[in-house]
C-alpha cells in the first residue's frame, strides 16, 4: 500500500502551492478540517466538488447475532459516517491504475 497523507503533508502542500508561510498553511488546513468536522457533528452532509460527499446516516436499532455463540444481541441505534467519491475522483483513481 501507499503512504498515508497527514495534516503535515496537507500543510506542506498548501505552503508549496499557495505560498503562505508554514504557520499560515497549518492554520488554514486546521480551519478547513475543523469546519468539515463541525458540520458532520451537527449532522450536515459535506460535499466537496470533484472530490466527494461525506454523509452522516442514522442507523436504526436491530437484533444482531453473536457469530461465536449464535445468541441474539440487541444493537443500539447509531450514527455512521460514509464517504462517496465523486465520479471525477473515481475516474482519476482508475486512470492511475487503482
PyMOL commands that set and color helices and strands:
alter all, ss='L'
color gray80, all
select helices_A, chain A and resi 7-18+22-41+87-95
alter helices_A, ss='H'
color red, helices_A
select strands_A, chain A and resi 46-48+52-59+62-65+72-75+78-85
alter strands_A, ss='S'
color yellow, strands_A
deselect
rebuild
show_as cartoon
